[in-house]
Amino acid sequence: MAPAEVARLAGHSIAVLFRFYVRVIHGSQSRTSAQIERARDATDDQAESPDPA
């Protein structure tokens, strides 16, 4: 979600959002990046496996 939208929903300015919530945002980005990496690895593994059919 866009930072401006998050700030609006929380009733804060973007400056307040980044000042006080940056750790939450950073943690979320790290988790999301890890999930994307795992999904990409799984897709790569499937592409390399021979088709059993």
N, C-alpha and C positions, 0 to 999 in steps of 0.2 A: 504494500500500500504506500502511496506517496506520502512523504513526511508532512506536507501541508494538510492533507486530509486527516492524518492521525492527529496532528495538532488541533485542528478544528474540532474533531470528535471529542478530544480530551478537554477542550475548552482552554487551550494554551496557545501561545505564540510558537512559531517554529524555533525561536531562540530558546524558549523554556524547554521545549521538547528535546532539543539536542543537549542542552545543559544538564538536564536531570535524568533523561531517559536513554542517553547514548549507550550505556552498558546493556540495557535490555535490547536495544536495536542491534548492537554489535553481536550479542549472543545469538539472537535470532538469525542473523546473517550467517554466522558460523554453522549453526545447525542446518540451515537450508543448504548451504554449500556442501556440507557433508552428505546430506540426503541426495543431492544432485550427483555427486561423485559416486556414491554407491549405486545409484540407478544406472549411471553411465557404464560403470564397471560390469554390472550384471548384463547390460545390453551387449557390451563387447564380448563377454564370455559366451553368450548365446550365439552371437554371430560367428564365433570361432568354432563352435561345436558342430560336428557333422549332423545332418538331418537324419533322424532315425527312420523316416518313412521310405 
